[in-house]
Amino acid sequence: MAEAIQKKLKAELEKYTQMQKDVSKSMSARQKLETQLTENNIVKEELDLLNSSNTVYKLIGPVLVKQDLDEAKATVAKRLEYINGEIQRYESLLKEMEKKSEQHREVLTSLQQEFQKAQGLTAGKV
């Protein structure tokens, strides 16, 4: 009986460990998005300081290409909208993962208690 509980405990522990790795990856991706959001907000602020007489260039590969100011502002606005959407998506994903992680912790705790009881019963018989 103790061996069966031990195998189940080990399997649940592996699932929990994998889930923690997934949470870590998602947190890292969210942090990258936060950095991109900050950078794009700075770009937006800089573009807002310009008027139509200023020249705006876009870096495409190793080449700077002249770009219309309104087009540049629209591109940055769309990028900001996309990044904010992705951040919200990661936040909901992380909340969901946290709920699942809590459930796994509860299952692991109960399995550990069962395993300890089973070991105690086995030790009492010997």
URVENQUI-V830575 format. One record per pair of residues at least 12 apart in sequence whose ideal C-beta (glycine too) atoms are under 6 Angstrom apart, sorted by the first residue. I is the first residue (numbers start at 0). GAP is how many residues later the second one is. D is the distance in whole Angstrom. If there is no record, write none. Layout:
# URVENQUI-V830575
((I & GAP & D) (I & GAP & D))
This chain:
# URVENQUI-V830575
((0 & 117 & 5) (1 & 116 & 4) (1 & 117 & 6) (1 & 120 & 6) (4 & 109 & 5) (4 & 110 & 5) (4 & 113 & 6) (5 & 109 & 6) (8 & 102 & 4) (8 & 106 & 6) (11 & 95 & 6) (11 & 96 & 5) (15 & 88 & 4) (18 & 82 & 6) (22 & 74 & 5) (25 & 64 & 6) (25 & 67 & 6) (25 & 68 & 6) (29 & 60 & 4) (32 & 50 & 6) (32 & 53 & 5) (32 & 54 & 5) (35 & 47 & 5) (36 & 46 & 5) (39 & 36 & 6) (39 & 39 & 5) (39 & 40 & 5) (42 & 33 & 5) (43 & 32 & 5) (46 & 25 & 6) (46 & 26 & 5) (49 & 19 & 6) (51 & 17 & 6) (55 & 13 & 5) (55 & 16 & 5))
